Each structure stands twice: as C-alpha cells, then as structure tokens.
Amino acid sequence: MQQGRRHVDFRHRNPLIAQRLPAWFKQQVKAPCFLLLPLMLNGKAVGLIYGDRAQAQSLSVNANELTLVKALRNQLVMAMRLRGVSG
C-alpha cells in the first residue's frame, strides 16, 4: 500500500456494516470493497456516490483524493439546491 493511502474495505473489516448490507447487494453486486458517499438535502438522503472494486482491499483512497470526492459530492448537493430539489 502506498504511503498516505488507506483501504476502504468495510465488509471484511467491520462486521456491523456487513450485517447491514441488503441481501440484494450481497447476491447481485458482490463487491468486497466499496465506497459510499450520501447526497443529503435537509437531513434526507436523496442520492449517493458509489464506487467499488472486485478485489477485497483494492480500493485505496488517500486524504487528498477523499477530499476531492467529497468536494464533488458537495457540488452535486449545491446544484440540487439551486435547481429546487428538496429532500
């Protein structure tokens, strides 16, 4: 693993998250490694940014990359607010 990177692999490292995954996700997607960033408006989830990898522990995100993805999420939320989307 490159310095400054951390793996985002919740299913194998966190059984609490694993037990909350819906059956359809486990059966159809079968992604051992994934990242979810919810799009929230007025305290309600209105969408999400999703990314996954086929191999466990293969999705690594450094702090700068995570900041950029979060900035993208924030831009999407601002655009929805400007368009009048309500949560």
N, C-alpha and C positions, 0 to 999 in steps of 0.2 A: 504494500500500500504506500502511495506517495505521501510524503510529509505534508501535514496540513489537511489531509483528506480523512473523512470518516465514512464508514459504511452505513448505509441506511437499509437495514435488514430487520424489520420489526417482527416478522413471523417467526423467525428462528430464535431471536434473542429475547423476545417478550411474549410469553405465553398468554398474558392478559389481552394483548392485541390479537393474537392468533385465534383465541376463542370468540372474539367479537366479529371476525370476518364472516360474511354471509356465505351460506353453502354454495350459492351460485358462483361466487367468486372463486372459491376453492376448487370447484368442479370444472368451471369453464376457463377461467383466466390462468390459474395455476402459476401465478407469479411469485416466486420465493423471495423476491426483493422488489420493493416498490416505494414510491414517494407520493404522498397526497398533500395538497395544499388547498384548503377550502376557500371558496369565494363567499364572503359573508357580507350581507347587507342588512342593516338594522337588527343585528343579532340572529339572523336566519341564514342558513346555508342555501345559496342559490346556484351553486355550481362548484366545480373543483378542477384543479390542475392535477393530472395523474401521469406518472411515468413508472415504467417497470423494466426489469431485466430478467432474462430467462435463467440466469445462474445466481444462486444464493451468494450474497456478499459481493456482488459485482457492480452495484450502484454506489459509487463513492462521490461525495459532493464536498468540496472544500467550502470554507466560510464565504469566500467571495462569490462562488457560484450560487450558493444558497441565497445570498443577499440579492443577486440578480434575478433569481426565480421569484423571490418574494416581491421584488420591485415590479416584475411582470404581473404578478397577482394583484398588486395594489393598483396598477394602471388599469387592469380589467375592471376592478371594482369601481374606480373613479369613472370610467367610461359608462358603466351601467347606471351609475348615479346621474350622470349628465343626460342620459337617454331617458331617465324617468323610471327605470326599473326599480320596483320596490320589493323588499324582502318579505 
